[in-house]
Amino acid sequence: MKKSILLAGVVLAVCAFTWTPNAESQAEIEAVRTAVNHYLLGSKANDRDRVTQAFDPQASMKFVRDGEQVIVPIPDYLANINPGPERDMSPSVVSIDVEGNAATAKLISQYPDFYFVDYMQLLKIDGEWKIVSKIFYKVNAGRENP
């Protein structure tokens, strides 16, 4: 009996580590990637309209400054994106996890002397993936990008 339970546990563990998304799951992952790329590529290009496409209007951005939590409504964040030259930034999507109508994405925006790590929470609203929450951390020079 103990061997059967142990074998079942091993089989479950192997299945958990070899799971691959089905076509529907892969389509949702790509739809989330499209949403976060609106944010990343719009940010790189200083394109407010493209960044706006990524966010739900009620979204917020949160971070810690001097030990205190700062909450910025997304409309305020978007108002500070002004046309200008393309930023010297290399954006990347590190990971995406989707379950039903909820998703999370980890992003890196690498600049010459620092990088940002963004964690985006997304919801599928009216058939479209939108970022509803952005939290981030800035990593200064001297620490390698993960």
N, C-alpha and C positions, 0 to 999 in steps of 0.2 A: 504493500500500500504506500509506504513512504517513497519507494522508488518511482511509483506512478505519479505521485504528487511532484516529486523532484523533476521527473521527465516533463510533465506538463508545464512546470515553471520554466524550464530551459526552453521549451518550444515557444512559449509566450514571449520570453525575452528575445529570442532570435527573431520572431515575427515583428516585434516592436522595433528592432533595429534595422529591419530590412523593408519596412513599409515604404512604398512609393505611391505618390498621389495618382489617383485615377484621372481620366481626361477632364472630368468636371472640376475636380480640385485643382488641376494644373491651370485650367482656364481662369479660375478665381484668383490663383496666385499671380497670373499674368495681368489680370485686371487691377489687382492691388499694386503690382509693379508699375503699371501705367500711371496710377494716381500718385505714387511717391515720386515717379520721374517728373511729373508736372512740377512738383515742389523742387526737386534737385536741379533739374535743367533750367527751370524758370529762375531759381535763385542764382545760378551761375551766370545767366544772361541778364540779370536785373529786370526780368520781365514780370511785372506785377500781375498782369492778366493771366499768365500761365500759372503762377504760384496760386492765385486765387482759385483756379480750377481744382486744385488739390484739396482744398479745405471746405468743410461744412462752415457756414457763416457763424454758427454758435461755438465753434472750436475755440480752444485756448492753448496758450503756450506757457509752460511752467519751467522754472529753473531756480537755482539757489544762487544768491549774490550776497556775499559777506555774511553767510550763515542764515540768511532769511529767504523764505520762499517768495518768489515773485510770480505773479499771475498776470499775463497779458492777453486780453481778448484778441483773437485773430484779426478783426478789422483794424485794430491799432497797429499790429505787427505789419500787416499788408500796406498800411499807409506810409510806412517807412521804406518801402522798396521803391526806389527812384531810378528812372532810366539812366544808364551810364555804360561805361565800357564793361565788357565781360570780365567777371572776377577770375583771378588766378587761383582756381579751385578745381580739384578732381573729386567728383562725387561718385559714390558707390553704394549699392544696396548689399548689405551684408547678409541679411536674412529676412524671410517673410514667413509668417505662420498664420494660417487661416483656419477658422472653425466656424462653419455656418455663416452668419452675417457679421462676424467680428474677426478682426485681423490685427496683427502687430508687425511692424517692420523696424529693423535696426539699420540705420544709415550712417555713412561716414562722409564728411565733407573735408577733404584734405587741402589745406592752404600751405604756403611755403614755410611758415613758422609755427603753425598750430593746426589742430583739426577739431572738428565738432563731431560728437557722437549724438545722433538723434534717435529717440525711440518714439515712433509714431503709432498711435492707436487709430484704427479705422473701423468704420461701420458701413455696411452696404445699405444705403438709404435710397429709396425709390429706384432700385436697380443699379445704383452707381456707388462705387467705393469712394468715401470721403474721409479725410483725416479729421478726427474729432478732438484729438489731443496730441500735443507735441511736448516732449520733455527733452532736454539736452544737457550735455556737459562739454565744456571746452577744455581740451588738453593742449598745454603749451609745449613749445619746443623742448627737445631733450627726452621725450618719451615716444617710443615707436608706436605707429599705428597698429592696432591689433590685427 
